[in-house]
């Protein structure tokens, strides 16, 4: 008689329940409003990927009660570093348009990883504060308050676009969008993104750059979410 097998969730790594790359509607918003591309991506990631991260953490803990948060974080990091490495190899062979798409896919993959790491440490990955965390962790903004302000602006422009149509993209270049997303993904902005399309070097560089940037982000994220969370005080409280 064979021994019963452990639950599949006991060693479960995150799976891509949501979209692997930014959805078409998000690309449209980012291309029409490249100045706030990182903010649009962060808001959409929390909406679409936060529930996925919460489900993964819940399944993992149900299948393996008492699993340490650091172990869940290790599984998530390994999964998404591998995905980031793959996207770098693909984009490196696709020229400049592919490089721009790659930094968008990479930023999306990294956002998914951050949300899974939040869930691993018992932090709600669907809360709107995770969008702020994303922008600070990915070094788009140095301060949380600045990130919140930019998110508010981007959200307002998103609502206005839904009511009145997206603003025209005339005069905005694909490269500008790529630079903003490269900043978010930690690839080193324009010169590094362009280096991905140098013949014979792009695939290797893209693989290395994406992997290194994602590992560094994982380290910063774990350091943040391991700390005790202090509720943010509302304006006027404690006075």
N, CA and C of each residue as an Amber inpcrd file, in Angstrom:
protein
   717
   0.8460000  -1.1930000   0.0000000   0.0000000   0.0000000   0.0000000
   0.8830000   1.2450000   0.0000000   0.6490000   2.1260000  -0.9180000
   1.4760000   3.3270000  -1.0200000   1.0790000   4.3430000   0.0430000
   2.0880000   5.1170000   0.4680000   1.8250000   6.1470000   1.4610000
   1.1160000   7.3290000   0.8040000   0.2530000   7.9990000   1.5510000
  -0.4350000   9.1700000   0.9830000   0.5590000  10.2650000   0.6300000
   0.3040000  10.9470000  -0.4680000   1.1730000  12.0190000  -0.9270000
   0.8120000  13.3180000  -0.2170000   1.8190000  14.1600000   0.0460000
   1.5310000  15.4470000   0.6910000   0.7110000  16.3260000  -0.2330000
  -0.0350000  17.2670000   0.3080000  -0.8390000  18.1560000  -0.5260000
   0.0280000  18.8870000  -1.5280000  -0.5090000  19.0980000  -2.7380000
   0.2580000  19.7630000  -3.7840000   0.6610000  21.1630000  -3.3730000
  -0.1740000  21.8170000  -2.5610000   0.1050000  23.1920000  -2.1780000
   1.2930000  23.3100000  -1.2400000   1.7620000  22.1700000  -0.6820000
   2.8360000  22.2310000   0.2900000   4.1120000  22.8020000  -0.3010000
   4.3620000  22.5950000  -1.5790000   5.5570000  23.1420000  -2.2200000
   5.1760000  24.0320000  -3.3950000   3.9910000  24.5800000  -3.3210000
   3.4490000  25.3160000  -4.4510000   4.1780000  26.6270000  -4.6760000
   4.5790000  26.8460000  -5.9220000   5.1170000  28.1280000  -6.3180000
   4.0060000  28.9300000  -6.9690000   4.1570000  30.2410000  -7.0040000
   3.1090000  31.0550000  -7.6240000   2.8760000  30.6620000  -9.0640000
   1.6330000  30.6790000  -9.4810000   1.2860000  30.4400000 -10.8760000
   0.6910000  31.7090000 -11.4560000   0.7410000  31.8300000 -12.7580000
   0.2680000  33.0420000 -13.4220000  -1.2300000  32.9550000 -13.6730000
  -2.0170000  33.1950000 -12.6260000  -3.4680000  33.1990000 -12.7930000
  -3.9150000  34.4050000 -13.6220000  -3.2410000  35.5260000 -13.4300000
  -3.5650000  36.7460000 -14.1520000  -2.7470000  36.8610000 -15.4170000
  -2.8630000  38.0000000 -16.1080000  -2.1430000  38.1830000 -17.3680000
  -0.6310000  38.1920000 -17.1690000   0.1040000  37.5290000 -18.0870000
   1.5600000  37.4560000 -18.0080000   2.1870000  38.8090000 -18.3000000
   1.5490000  39.5970000 -19.1220000   2.0650000  40.9040000 -19.4940000
   0.9800000  41.9490000 -19.2940000   1.3580000  43.2310000 -19.2850000
   0.3390000  44.2640000 -19.1060000  -0.7930000  44.1100000 -20.1120000
  -2.0420000  44.1600000 -19.6760000  -3.1680000  44.0060000 -20.6020000
  -3.2310000  45.1640000 -21.5920000  -3.9400000  44.9410000 -22.6790000
  -3.9840000  45.9210000 -23.7690000  -4.4700000  47.2850000 -23.2920000
  -5.4830000  47.3050000 -22.4570000  -6.0080000  48.5730000 -21.9800000
  -4.9800000  49.3670000 -21.1940000  -4.1530000  48.6740000 -20.4250000
  -3.0990000  49.3520000 -19.6780000  -2.0400000  49.8980000 -20.6220000
  -1.6610000  49.1210000 -21.6390000  -0.6930000  49.6250000 -22.6260000
  -1.2200000  50.8980000 -23.2670000  -2.5020000  50.9070000 -23.5950000
  -3.0880000  52.0940000 -24.2190000  -2.9600000  53.3120000 -23.3000000
  -3.2600000  53.1210000 -22.0060000  -3.1570000  54.2370000 -21.0680000
  -1.7100000  54.6980000 -20.9270000  -0.7840000  53.7520000 -20.8530000
   0.6170000  54.1210000 -20.6730000   1.1770000  54.8280000 -21.9060000
   0.7790000  54.3720000 -23.0910000   1.2820000  55.0170000 -24.3070000
   0.7000000  56.4060000 -24.4950000  -0.5240000  56.6130000 -24.0580000
  -1.1430000  57.9330000 -24.2000000  -0.7480000  58.8720000 -23.0680000
  -0.2140000  58.3270000 -21.9820000   0.1650000  59.1340000 -20.8150000
   1.4830000  58.6130000 -20.2410000   2.5710000  58.6340000 -21.0430000
   3.8220000  57.9920000 -20.6210000   4.4310000  58.6060000 -19.3740000
   4.1510000  59.8710000 -19.0920000   4.7020000  60.5140000 -17.9050000
   4.2860000  59.7830000 -16.6350000   3.0710000  59.2360000 -16.6450000
   2.5580000  58.5310000 -15.4750000   2.4290000  57.0260000 -15.7350000
   3.2230000  56.5030000 -16.6550000   3.1610000  55.0680000 -16.9570000
   3.3920000  54.2010000 -15.7230000   4.4100000  54.4660000 -14.8870000
   4.5970000  53.6210000 -13.6990000   3.3970000  53.6400000 -12.7600000
   2.7830000  54.8290000 -12.6010000   1.6240000  54.9170000 -11.7070000
   0.4430000  54.1330000 -12.2710000   0.2030000  54.2450000 -13.5740000
  -0.8730000  53.4670000 -14.1880000  -0.6250000  51.9760000 -14.0020000
   0.6340000  51.5570000 -14.1820000   0.9560000  50.1390000 -14.0510000
   0.7560000  49.6750000 -12.6120000   1.1940000  50.4820000 -11.6450000
   1.0530000  50.0880000 -10.2400000  -0.4110000  49.9410000  -9.8440000
  -1.2420000  50.8900000 -10.2580000  -2.6700000  50.8220000  -9.9270000
  -3.3170000  49.5760000 -10.5360000  -2.9980000  49.3080000 -11.8080000
  -3.5950000  48.1480000 -12.4810000  -3.0860000  46.8440000 -11.8860000
  -1.8160000  46.8150000 -11.5070000  -1.2450000  45.5990000 -10.9330000
  -1.9500000  45.2280000  -9.6320000  -2.1730000  46.2130000  -8.7670000
  -2.8580000  45.9170000  -7.5050000  -4.2750000  45.4230000  -7.7730000
  -4.9630000  46.0330000  -8.7390000  -6.3360000  45.6060000  -9.0680000
  -6.3630000  44.1850000  -9.6120000  -5.4570000  43.8870000 -10.5390000
  -5.5230000  42.6060000 -11.2450000  -4.7260000  41.4980000 -10.5660000
  -3.5780000  41.8350000 -10.0040000  -2.6600000  40.8210000  -9.5010000
  -2.7220000  40.6470000  -7.9920000  -3.2410000  41.6510000  -7.2760000
  -3.3620000  41.5150000  -5.8300000  -4.2000000  40.3140000  -5.4120000
  -5.3920000  40.1280000  -5.9970000  -6.1930000  38.9520000  -5.6220000
  -5.4900000  37.6310000  -5.9280000  -4.7610000  37.5840000  -7.0270000
  -4.0010000  36.3710000  -7.3660000  -2.9870000  36.0560000  -6.2770000
  -2.2560000  37.0660000  -5.8110000  -1.2540000  36.8650000  -4.7660000
  -1.9060000  36.3960000  -3.4670000  -3.0520000  36.9710000  -3.1370000
  -3.7560000  36.5700000  -1.9150000  -4.1930000  35.1100000  -1.9920000
  -4.7000000  34.6970000  -3.1560000  -5.1330000  33.3020000  -3.3260000
  -3.9640000  32.3440000  -3.1850000  -2.8230000  32.7210000  -3.7770000
  -1.6400000  31.8570000  -3.6860000  -1.2040000  31.6670000  -2.2360000
  -1.1160000  32.7480000  -1.4830000  -0.6810000  32.6410000  -0.0930000
  -1.6680000  31.8110000   0.7270000  -2.9530000  31.9990000   0.4710000
  -3.9710000  31.2390000   1.1960000  -3.8550000  29.7460000   0.8820000
  -3.6780000  29.4100000  -0.4080000  -3.5240000  27.9910000  -0.7790000
  -2.2730000  27.3910000  -0.1480000  -1.1930000  28.1410000  -0.1690000
   0.0740000  27.6290000   0.3560000  -0.0230000  27.3620000   1.8520000
  -0.6480000  28.2670000   2.5790000  -0.7610000  28.0790000   4.0270000
  -1.7550000  26.9760000   4.3740000  -2.7860000  26.8130000   3.5460000
  -3.7440000  25.7310000   3.7850000  -3.0830000  24.3800000   3.5550000
  -2.2230000  24.2820000   2.5500000  -1.5600000  23.0160000   2.2500000
  -0.3970000  22.7110000   3.1690000   0.1750000  23.7600000   3.7620000
   1.3160000  23.5670000   4.6500000   1.1990000  24.5400000   5.8240000
   0.3370000  24.2360000   6.7860000   0.1600000  25.1410000   7.9270000
   1.4890000  25.3880000   8.6440000   1.7080000  26.6160000   9.0020000
   2.9270000  26.9540000   9.7110000   4.1300000  27.2190000   8.8350000
   3.9420000  27.2140000   7.5170000   5.0660000  27.4920000   6.6320000
   5.5960000  28.8950000   6.9280000   6.9130000  29.0520000   7.1020000
   7.4590000  30.3750000   7.4500000   7.2790000  31.3740000   6.3110000
   7.0260000  32.6190000   6.6360000   6.9150000  33.6360000   5.5870000
   8.1350000  33.7090000   4.6930000   9.3210000  33.5400000   5.2720000
  10.5390000  33.6010000   4.4590000  10.5730000  32.4960000   3.4030000
   9.9880000  31.3360000   3.7280000   9.9600000  30.2500000   2.7460000
   9.0030000  30.5800000   1.6160000   7.8480000  31.1300000   1.9350000
   6.9300000  31.5530000   0.8830000   7.5770000  32.6320000   0.0160000
   8.2830000  33.5470000   0.6570000   8.9600000  34.6030000  -0.0910000
  10.0310000  34.0250000  -1.0070000  10.7370000  33.0090000  -0.5350000
  11.7790000  32.3800000  -1.3690000  11.1650000  31.7540000  -2.6180000
  10.0320000  31.0840000  -2.4570000   9.3710000  30.4640000  -3.6080000
   8.9300000  31.5190000  -4.6180000   8.3420000  32.5900000  -4.1060000
   7.8780000  33.6510000  -5.0040000   9.0540000  34.2920000  -5.7350000
  10.1180000  34.5830000  -5.0090000  11.2840000  35.2200000  -5.6290000
  11.8640000  34.3420000  -6.7270000  12.0100000  33.0570000  -6.4510000
  12.5740000  32.1540000  -7.4520000  11.7150000  32.1150000  -8.7080000
  10.4150000  32.0500000  -8.5210000   9.5000000  31.9780000  -9.6630000
   9.5960000  33.2170000 -10.5410000   9.5730000  34.3800000  -9.9270000
   9.4890000  35.5970000 -10.7240000  10.8490000  36.0610000 -11.2420000
  11.9270000  35.6890000 -10.5770000  13.2570000  35.9470000 -11.1570000
  13.4240000  35.1230000 -12.4340000  12.9440000  33.8890000 -12.4100000
  13.0050000  33.0630000 -13.6210000  12.1710000  33.6660000 -14.7500000
  10.9910000  34.1610000 -14.4350000  10.1590000  34.8030000 -15.4530000
  10.8160000  36.0600000 -15.9920000  11.4520000  36.8290000 -15.1130000
  12.1440000  38.0400000 -15.5510000  13.3100000  37.6960000 -16.4660000
  14.0250000  36.6330000 -16.1530000  15.1530000  36.2170000 -16.9900000
  14.6710000  35.8270000 -18.3830000  13.5570000  35.1510000 -18.4560000
  13.0150000  34.7320000 -19.7510000  12.6040000  35.9250000 -20.5900000
  11.9420000  36.9020000 -19.9800000  11.5040000  38.0630000 -20.7510000
  12.6910000  38.8390000 -21.2750000  13.8030000  38.8590000 -20.5430000
  14.9840000  39.5400000 -21.0330000  15.5590000  38.8830000 -22.2570000
  15.5660000  37.5590000 -22.3110000  16.0960000  36.8620000 -23.4730000
  15.2280000  37.0880000 -24.6950000  13.9270000  37.1090000 -24.5230000
  13.0110000  37.3020000 -25.6440000  13.1610000  38.6940000 -26.2260000
  13.1510000  39.7050000 -25.3540000  13.1960000  41.0730000 -25.8470000
  14.5180000  41.3960000 -26.5030000  15.5930000  40.7980000 -26.0300000
  16.8860000  41.1110000 -26.5840000  16.9950000  40.7680000 -28.0440000
  16.1950000  39.8190000 -28.5050000  16.2370000  39.4090000 -29.9040000
  15.2180000  40.1460000 -30.7590000  14.4750000  41.0770000 -30.1800000
  13.3430000  41.6670000 -30.8940000  13.5360000  43.1280000 -31.2710000
  14.7220000  43.7070000 -31.0560000  14.9600000  45.0900000 -31.4230000
  14.3490000  46.0690000 -30.4500000  14.3790000  47.3540000 -30.8020000
  13.9170000  48.3940000 -29.8910000  12.4550000  48.2430000 -29.4870000
  11.5160000  47.9770000 -30.4110000  10.1310000  47.7780000 -29.9560000
  10.0220000  46.6480000 -28.9410000  10.7800000  45.5710000 -29.1890000
  10.7550000  44.4610000 -28.2390000  11.3470000  44.8460000 -26.9040000
  12.3780000  45.7160000 -26.9200000  12.9770000  46.1580000 -25.6650000
  11.9950000  46.9810000 -24.8510000  11.2090000  47.8170000 -25.5260000
  10.2030000  48.6110000 -24.8190000   9.1360000  47.6910000 -24.2250000
   8.6950000  46.7260000 -25.0210000   7.7180000  45.7640000 -24.5080000
   8.3090000  45.0090000 -23.3290000   9.5930000  44.6520000 -23.4360000
  10.2220000  43.8880000 -22.3680000  10.2230000  44.6320000 -21.0500000
  10.5790000  45.9160000 -21.0580000  10.6280000  46.6130000 -19.7800000
   9.2220000  46.7480000 -19.1930000   8.2100000  46.8020000 -20.0580000
   6.8400000  46.7930000 -19.5580000   6.4850000  45.4530000 -18.9360000
   6.8340000  44.3720000 -19.6270000   6.5750000  43.0280000 -19.0960000
   7.3720000  42.8140000 -17.8130000   8.6290000  43.2990000 -17.7980000
   9.4640000  43.1430000 -16.6080000   8.8750000  43.9010000 -15.4190000
   8.4480000  45.1470000 -15.6450000   7.8500000  45.9170000 -14.5570000
   6.5850000  45.2270000 -14.0400000   5.8160000  44.6490000 -14.9500000
   4.5960000  43.9160000 -14.5700000   4.9560000  42.6650000 -13.7610000
   5.9770000  41.9350000 -14.2030000   6.4290000  40.7430000 -13.4840000
   6.9410000  41.1070000 -12.1000000   7.6890000  42.2030000 -12.0270000
   8.2110000  42.6350000 -10.7330000   7.0840000  43.0760000  -9.7990000
   6.0770000  43.7440000 -10.3550000   4.9300000  44.1290000  -9.5340000
   4.2320000  42.8940000  -8.9930000   4.0950000  41.8860000  -9.8310000
   3.4780000  40.6280000  -9.3880000   4.2980000  40.0160000  -8.2550000
   5.6270000  40.0420000  -8.3830000   6.4820000  39.4890000  -7.3270000
   6.3070000  40.2560000  -6.0170000   6.3180000  41.5860000  -6.0780000
   6.1700000  42.3920000  -4.8660000   4.8510000  42.0600000  -4.1650000
   3.7850000  41.9190000  -4.9200000   2.4850000  41.6180000  -4.3230000
   2.4620000  40.2230000  -3.7090000   3.1290000  39.2730000  -4.3490000
   3.2320000  37.9330000  -3.7610000   4.0760000  37.9590000  -2.4860000
   5.1390000  38.7540000  -2.4720000   5.9550000  38.8530000  -1.2610000
   5.1660000  39.5130000  -0.1330000   4.3600000  40.5030000  -0.4660000
   3.4930000  41.0980000   0.5500000   2.5820000  40.0410000   1.1580000
   1.9500000  39.2510000   0.2940000   1.0530000  38.1940000   0.7770000
   1.8080000  37.1710000   1.6180000   3.0480000  36.8700000   1.2430000
   3.8520000  35.9080000   2.0020000   4.0620000  36.3670000   3.4350000
   4.1680000  37.6760000   3.6360000   4.4010000  38.2200000   4.9750000
   3.1110000  38.6920000   5.6490000   1.9720000  38.2860000   5.1070000
   0.7070000  38.5930000   5.7370000   0.2050000  40.0070000   5.5050000
   0.7490000  40.6850000   4.4930000   0.3250000  42.0290000   4.1360000
  -0.6990000  41.9240000   3.0030000  -1.7960000  42.6300000   3.1150000
  -2.8720000  42.5520000   2.1230000  -2.3810000  43.0460000   0.7550000
  -2.2650000  42.1500000  -0.2470000  -1.7600000  42.5690000  -1.5540000
  -2.7920000  43.3160000  -2.3940000  -4.0390000  43.3740000  -1.9270000
  -5.0790000  44.0780000  -2.6810000  -5.3060000  45.5010000  -2.1720000
  -4.6470000  45.8880000  -1.0980000  -4.8470000  47.2170000  -0.5220000
  -4.1920000  48.2670000  -1.4110000  -4.8170000  49.4350000  -1.5070000
  -4.3020000  50.4720000  -2.3990000  -2.9170000  50.9660000  -1.9800000
  -2.5340000  50.7640000  -0.7060000  -1.1930000  51.1570000  -0.2830000
  -0.1010000  50.3440000  -0.9750000  -0.4630000  49.1750000  -1.5200000
   0.5620000  48.3940000  -2.2190000   1.0300000  49.1060000  -3.4870000
   0.1710000  49.8990000  -4.1050000   0.6060000  50.6750000  -5.2690000
   1.6850000  51.6710000  -4.8630000   1.5030000  52.2890000  -3.6990000
   2.5310000  53.1910000  -3.1700000   3.8240000  52.4300000  -2.9080000
   3.7040000  51.2590000  -2.2680000   4.8890000  50.4390000  -2.0080000
   5.6300000  50.1250000  -3.3060000   4.8810000  49.7620000  -4.3360000
   5.5040000  49.4110000  -5.6070000   6.3720000  50.5510000  -6.1390000
   5.8370000  51.7500000  -6.1220000   6.5530000  52.8840000  -6.6980000
   7.7880000  53.2500000  -5.8810000   7.7170000  53.0830000  -4.5700000
   8.8760000  53.3790000  -3.7340000   9.9110000  52.2670000  -3.8430000
   9.4750000  51.0270000  -3.7780000  10.4000000  49.8980000  -3.8860000
  11.1000000  49.8770000  -5.2400000  10.3890000  50.2450000  -6.2980000
  10.9730000  50.2560000  -7.6290000  11.6720000  51.5800000  -7.9470000
  11.7950000  52.4210000  -6.9220000  12.5680000  53.6650000  -6.9880000
  12.0430000  54.6530000  -8.0220000  10.7440000  54.5820000  -8.2910000
  10.1280000  55.6070000  -9.1220000  10.0030000  56.8910000  -8.3200000
   9.6680000  56.7420000  -7.0300000   9.5960000  57.8740000  -6.1040000
  10.3810000  57.5170000  -4.8490000  11.0240000  58.5160000  -4.2590000
  11.7980000  58.2690000  -3.0460000  10.9090000  58.2140000  -1.8090000
   9.8500000  59.0010000  -1.8070000   9.0030000  59.1250000  -0.6300000
   7.5990000  58.5910000  -0.9040000   7.0110000  57.9720000   0.1130000
   5.6670000  57.4300000  -0.0390000   4.6540000  58.5340000  -0.3270000
   4.7900000  59.6820000   0.3150000   3.8270000  60.7640000   0.0860000
   3.8640000  61.2540000  -1.3490000   5.0640000  61.3440000  -1.9190000
   5.1810000  61.7430000  -3.3230000   4.5290000  60.7090000  -4.2290000
   4.7410000  59.4380000  -3.9070000   4.1370000  58.3630000  -4.6980000
   2.6200000  58.4310000  -4.6210000   2.0760000  58.6950000  -3.4240000
   0.6230000  58.7740000  -3.2800000   0.0520000  59.9250000  -4.0970000
   0.7680000  61.0400000  -4.0980000   0.2960000  62.1800000  -4.8870000
   0.2660000  61.8310000  -6.3690000   1.3440000  61.2030000  -6.8620000
   1.4050000  60.8330000  -8.2750000   0.3450000  59.8110000  -8.6340000
   0.0660000  58.8820000  -7.7240000  -0.9880000  57.8980000  -7.9710000
  -2.3490000  58.5780000  -8.0540000  -2.5620000  59.5740000  -7.2040000
  -3.8160000  60.3050000  -7.2580000  -3.9960000  61.0380000  -8.5740000
  -2.9070000  61.6230000  -9.0680000  -2.9600000  62.3010000 -10.3660000
  -3.2660000  61.3010000 -11.4710000  -2.5490000  60.1620000 -11.4680000
  -2.7550000  59.1500000 -12.5080000  -4.1740000  58.5970000 -12.4640000
  -4.6920000  58.3580000 -11.2670000  -6.0580000  57.8430000 -11.1400000
  -7.0630000  58.8470000 -11.6750000  -6.8280000  60.1390000 -11.4050000
  -7.7180000  61.1640000 -11.9330000  -7.6830000  61.2360000 -13.4450000
  -6.4910000  61.0860000 -14.0320000  -6.3680000  61.1120000 -15.4860000
  -7.0180000  59.8740000 -16.0940000  -6.9440000  58.7590000 -15.3770000
  -7.5920000  57.5340000 -15.8530000  -9.1050000  57.7070000 -15.8900000
  -9.6500000  58.2960000 -14.8330000 -11.1030000  58.5150000 -14.8040000
 -11.5300000  59.5110000 -15.8860000 -10.7120000  60.5430000 -16.0770000
 -11.0340000  61.5300000 -17.1120000 -10.9750000  60.8940000 -18.4930000
 -10.0100000  60.0060000 -18.6940000  -9.9050000  59.3320000 -19.9820000
 -11.1140000  58.4620000 -20.2550000 -11.6450000  57.8300000 -19.2160000
 -12.8320000  56.9890000 -19.3970000 -14.0490000  57.8280000 -19.7720000
 -14.1020000  59.0540000 -19.2620000 -15.2450000  59.9140000 -19.5400000
 -15.1410000  60.6370000 -20.8740000 -13.9370000  61.1280000 -21.1760000
 -13.7830000  62.0150000 -22.3270000 -12.8910000  61.4510000 -23.4280000
 -12.3940000  60.2350000 -23.2360000 -11.4740000  59.6670000 -24.2170000
 -10.0370000  59.9350000 -23.8050000  -9.1560000  59.0220000 -24.1840000
  -7.7560000  59.1600000 -23.8080000  -7.1410000  60.3510000 -24.5210000
  -6.2010000  61.0690000 -23.8450000  -5.5400000  62.1870000 -24.5070000
  -4.7250000  61.7050000 -25.6950000  -4.5510000  62.5830000 -26.6630000
  -3.8210000  62.1970000 -27.8610000  -2.3750000  61.8310000 -27.5540000
  -1.8510000  60.8950000 -28.3310000  -0.4690000  60.4660000 -28.1420000
   0.4650000  61.1870000 -29.1070000  -0.0240000  62.1820000 -29.8470000
   0.8100000  62.8930000 -30.8130000   1.9960000  63.5150000 -30.1070000
   3.1700000  63.3250000 -30.6940000   4.3870000  63.9210000 -30.1560000
   5.0240000  63.1150000 -29.0400000   4.3510000  62.0610000 -28.5760000
   4.9290000  61.2070000 -27.5420000   5.5390000  59.9910000 -28.2060000
   6.7610000  59.6950000 -27.8970000   7.4520000  58.6210000 -28.5940000
   7.4060000  57.3270000 -27.8090000   7.5680000  56.2340000 -28.5680000
   7.6430000  54.9130000 -27.9570000   8.8390000  54.8340000 -27.0270000
   9.9230000  55.5160000 -27.4030000  11.1280000  55.4890000 -26.5860000
  10.8890000  56.1300000 -25.2280000  10.1150000  57.2200000 -25.1880000
   9.8310000  57.8820000 -23.9180000   9.1200000  56.9390000 -22.9710000
   8.1730000  56.1760000 -23.4880000   7.4820000  55.1920000 -22.6670000
   8.4680000  54.1560000 -22.1560000   9.3550000  53.7010000 -23.0480000
  10.3390000  52.7010000 -22.6420000  11.2490000  53.1940000 -21.5390000
  11.6580000  54.4560000 -21.6090000  12.5320000  55.0180000 -20.5820000
  11.8230000  55.0410000 -19.2310000  10.5560000  55.4610000 -19.2010000
   9.8170000  55.5040000 -17.9430000   9.6530000  54.1060000 -17.3500000
   9.3620000  53.1200000 -18.1990000   9.1940000  51.7620000 -17.6990000
  10.5290000  51.1570000 -17.2850000  11.6010000  51.5150000 -18.0090000
  12.9280000  51.0330000 -17.6300000  13.3170000  51.5850000 -16.2650000
  12.9530000  52.8320000 -15.9990000  13.2050000  53.4140000 -14.6850000
  12.4960000  52.6050000 -13.6100000  11.2670000  52.2260000 -13.8780000
  10.4890000  51.4660000 -12.9060000  11.0690000  50.0750000 -12.6950000
  11.5140000  49.4510000 -13.7850000  11.9970000  48.0750000 -13.7190000
  13.4390000  47.9770000 -13.2540000  14.1210000  49.1030000 -13.1240000
  15.4830000  49.0710000 -12.6210000  16.5050000  48.6340000 -13.6330000
  16.2370000  48.7990000 -14.9050000  17.1590000  48.3540000 -15.9490000
  18.1800000  49.4320000 -16.2800000  18.0330000  50.6300000 -15.7590000
  19.0270000  51.6490000 -15.9810000  18.6470000  52.6460000 -17.0510000
  17.3450000  52.7640000 -17.3390000  16.8050000  53.7740000 -18.2600000
  17.3100000  53.5810000 -19.6740000  17.3980000  54.6860000 -20.4330000
  17.5040000  54.6070000 -21.8920000  18.7470000  53.8890000 -22.3800000
  19.9160000  54.2420000 -21.8720000  21.1290000  53.6660000 -22.4570000
  21.1950000  52.1620000 -22.2590000  20.6830000  51.6710000 -21.1030000
  20.6750000  50.2310000 -20.8980000  19.6200000  49.5670000 -21.7800000
  18.4750000  50.2040000 -21.9250000  17.4370000  49.6380000 -22.7690000
  17.9250000  49.5410000 -24.2070000  18.5840000  50.6100000 -24.6970000
  19.1150000  50.5980000 -26.0610000  20.1920000  49.5340000 -26.2020000
  20.9820000  49.3180000 -25.1520000  22.0410000  48.3030000 -25.2240000
  21.4760000  46.9230000 -25.4820000  20.2100000  46.7100000 -25.1310000
  19.6030000  45.4010000 -25.3610000  19.4840000  45.0680000 -26.8420000
  19.5120000  46.0810000 -27.7040000  19.2820000  45.8120000 -29.1180000
  20.5720000  45.8100000 -29.9240000  21.7280000  45.9010000 -29.2390000
  23.0120000  45.7860000 -29.9480000  23.1470000  44.3710000 -30.4650000
  23.3950000  44.1840000 -31.7780000  23.4760000  42.8240000 -32.3330000
  24.5000000  41.9810000 -31.6010000  24.0810000  40.7730000 -31.2270000
  24.9790000  39.8310000 -30.5920000  25.0920000  39.9870000 -29.0900000
  24.6110000  41.1090000 -28.5430000  24.7460000  41.3440000 -27.1100000
  23.3990000  41.4360000 -26.4100000  22.3460000  41.6820000 -27.1660000
  21.0610000  41.9760000 -26.5580000  20.5070000  40.8690000 -25.7040000
  20.5540000  39.6180000 -26.1760000  19.9530000  38.5250000 -25.4260000
  20.6640000  38.3300000 -24.1020000  21.9980000  38.3270000 -24.1370000
  22.7620000  38.1140000 -22.9060000  22.5250000  39.2560000 -21.9360000
  22.5790000  40.4870000 -22.4180000  22.3970000  41.6250000 -21.5440000
  20.9950000  41.6430000 -20.9630000  19.9960000  41.3940000 -21.8100000
  18.6260000  41.4240000 -21.3200000  18.3870000  40.3980000 -20.2430000
  18.9190000  39.1970000 -20.4120000  18.7600000  38.1370000 -19.4180000
  19.3980000  38.5340000 -18.1030000  20.6420000  39.0350000 -18.1540000
  21.3510000  39.3950000 -16.9390000  20.7050000  40.5860000 -16.2500000
  20.3920000  41.6240000 -16.9990000  19.8590000  42.8510000 -16.4140000
  18.5200000  42.6060000 -15.7290000  17.6340000  41.8700000 -16.3810000
  16.3200000  41.6060000 -15.7960000  16.4310000  40.7870000 -14.5190000
  17.2790000  39.7650000 -14.5460000  17.4490000  38.9040000 -13.3890000
  18.0330000  39.6780000 -12.2120000  19.0790000  40.4620000 -12.4600000
  19.7400000  41.2070000 -11.3900000  18.7980000  42.2420000 -10.7840000
  18.0820000  42.9760000 -11.6410000  17.1720000  44.0030000 -11.1410000
  16.0600000  43.3940000 -10.2960000  15.5620000  42.2290000 -10.7060000
  14.4700000  41.5880000  -9.9820000  14.9400000  41.0260000  -8.6520000
  16.1360000  40.4730000  -8.6040000  16.6930000  39.9840000  -7.3360000
  16.8910000  41.1310000  -6.3470000  17.4050000  42.2540000  -6.8330000
  17.6040000  43.4030000  -5.9570000  16.2700000  43.9010000  -5.4070000
  15.2650000  43.9460000  -6.2650000  13.9360000  44.3780000  -5.8240000
  13.3850000  43.4190000  -4.7750000  13.5880000  42.1190000  -4.9520000
  13.1090000  41.1360000  -3.9800000  13.7390000  41.3860000  -2.6130000
  15.0250000  41.6930000  -2.5960000  15.6970000  41.9670000  -1.3310000
  15.1230000  43.1840000  -0.6270000  14.8880000  44.2540000  -1.3820000
  14.2990000  45.4630000  -0.7830000  12.8890000  45.1880000  -0.2720000
  12.1350000  44.4020000  -1.0300000  10.7520000  44.1160000  -0.6470000
  10.6910000  43.2940000   0.6280000  11.5140000  42.2690000   0.7270000
  11.5180000  41.4520000   1.9350000  11.9330000  42.2760000   3.1520000
  12.9050000  43.1580000   2.9750000  13.3250000  44.0050000   4.0940000
  12.1740000  44.8880000   4.5720000  11.3670000  45.3800000   3.6360000
  10.2280000  46.2260000   4.0040000   9.1500000  45.4210000   4.7170000
   8.7660000  44.2830000   4.1630000   7.6040000  43.5680000   4.6810000
   7.9270000  42.7020000   5.8990000   9.2070000  42.4790000   6.1860000
   9.5590000  41.7880000   7.4300000   9.3540000  42.6950000   8.6440000
   9.3810000  44.0040000   8.4250000   9.2630000  44.9510000   9.5270000
   7.8190000  45.0060000  10.0290000   7.6420000  45.2730000  11.3190000
   6.2710000  45.4650000  11.8240000   5.6170000  46.6260000  11.1090000
   4.3650000  46.4620000  10.7440000   3.6460000  47.4940000  10.0080000
   2.9640000  48.4470000  10.9870000   3.2870000  49.7130000  10.8790000
   2.6700000  50.7290000  11.7270000   1.6020000  51.4300000  10.9160000
   0.3320000  51.4290000  11.3620000  -0.7330000  52.0850000  10.6050000
  -0.3970000  53.5480000  10.3560000  -0.6540000  53.9900000   9.1170000
  -0.3880000  55.3710000   8.7570000  -1.4080000  56.2700000   9.4410000
  -0.9010000  57.2920000  10.1350000  -1.7880000  58.1960000  10.8720000
  -2.4660000  59.1540000   9.9260000  -3.7600000  59.3190000  10.0970000
  -4.5090000  60.2440000   9.2730000  -4.2360000  61.6770000   9.7010000
  -4.4260000  62.5460000   8.7660000  -4.2000000  63.9670000   9.0350000
  -5.1050000  64.4310000  10.1820000  -4.4840000  65.0950000  11.1820000
  -5.2520000  65.6360000  12.2980000  -5.3130000  64.7260000  13.4970000
  -4.8930000  63.4390000  13.3510000  -4.9390000  62.5190000  14.4710000
  -3.7270000  62.7530000  15.3770000  -3.9050000  62.4920000  16.6220000
  -2.8160000  62.5670000  17.5810000  -2.4060000  63.9830000  17.9150000
  -3.2180000  64.9590000  17.5620000  -2.8970000  66.3540000  17.8240000
  -3.6270000  66.8350000  19.0750000
